[in-house]
Amino acid sequence: MTVAQAPSIDWTAVRADFPVLTREVHGKPLIYFDSANTGQKPAAVIEAVDDFYRHHNANVSRAVHALGSEATEAYEGARAKLARFLNVRVEELVLCSGTTFAINLVAYSWALPRLRPGDAIVLTRMEHHANIVPWQLVAQRTGATIKVAEIDERGQLDLNQLYALLTPEVKLLALTHVSNVLGTVNPVREICREARKRGIATLVDGSQAAPHRPLDIAAIGCDFYAITGHKMSGPTGTGALWARREHLDAMPPFIGGGEMIKEVRFEGTVFADGPRKFEAGTPNIAGFVGLGAAVDYLSALGMAHIDAHEQALLAYANEALSQVPGLRIFGQAQEKAAVISFLVEGAHAHDLATLLDLEGVAIRSGHHCAHPLMQHFGVPATCRASLAFYNTHDEIDAFVAALNKVRKLLA
Ligand code: PLP
């Protein structure tokens, strides 16, 4: 990962920007280690949403009155901020409810009309269900098949096997940028280059990348890139799909309604150009205002600084967890985000997570919407501690102490 030293950032002050982190749970200070599930929101985001509803609330693109213009400006302003953050053009950025919607949009508008019996889609073993199930639905309806790229013992993609799968019948390779379970950072730039050489389109699920590392979608060279706002300190129900303009122009609308048209007659409808063709209905306006504020917030800290700080936390947590008897970490990729999936010998994941919650520590237990990965490891569930820049070394110490305590209770 990019390593940037940021001695000037006072991470304790940054943490103080997040109101929820001051609360207690079961009488203990909250230690929130579930940011891969959803990220906490800084006051700037909460206030932006509050300010929108208090002072500017109106629908977008419809009214000529002052509030209508302000709402439209704020909503389109958020699109522009997000486009800058991702290094893409605004005309190629579809705003939607999140990654799940973004991937389904590609599945139904791009893949469904295109795929034929005998075609194939390549996925990887480490995909979230959001990047598996839509492709299964498309495969069922088109007669296409799904092929799976496997991982090695460290939880890294076996690139030779992946490239061997990229045969002429493959029309799409859909893969995650960063695994939500293993933390593995996939070399998406290299992989997309290989796919492109073979004429295969690529979709990258950036849900777990956008909140944690500098992103340059233009440099990745994919065809589609999906992000979700709630994991990047923004409100739930916000996200985006970036797609090459030639794809957006060729794709039919996914959902019909207001906002996505130029002219409607009973004889037929002329659709809006570009992203708006895919944005039927009233969007989550306040949510996107909040996401714009989140992008401002992350950009002010600097994604390279966030990345470096989270890498330091990850190294510290790895070292501390290596001292816990019977603890096994799933995923030891060379390039890894601050996501640690683990099990402790003799303890069920849900029991560990429940007892840790009583100590104030919020981790996730379960299959993490990645059944095929659990099947690969032969376990029904793991515990997952996922860190963000607002976490601290002290919290890691407290987490490991709590883990040692509950481990003994379960032994
Ligand atoms: N893809 C990955 C890798 C995820 O971690 C998640 C959320 O957990 C999703 C997709 C689904 O995103 P959304 O919450 O926007 O539906």
Boltz pocket constraint, residues with backbone or C-beta under 6 A from the ligand:
constraints:
  - pocket:
      binder: B
      contacts: [[A, 36], [A, 37], [A, 97], [A, 98], [A, 99], [A, 100], [A, 101], [A, 128], [A, 130], [A, 131], [A, 176], [A, 178], [A, 179], [A, 180], [A, 205], [A, 207], [A, 208], [A, 227], [A, 228], [A, 229], [A, 238], [A, 239], [A, 369]]
      max_distance: 6.0
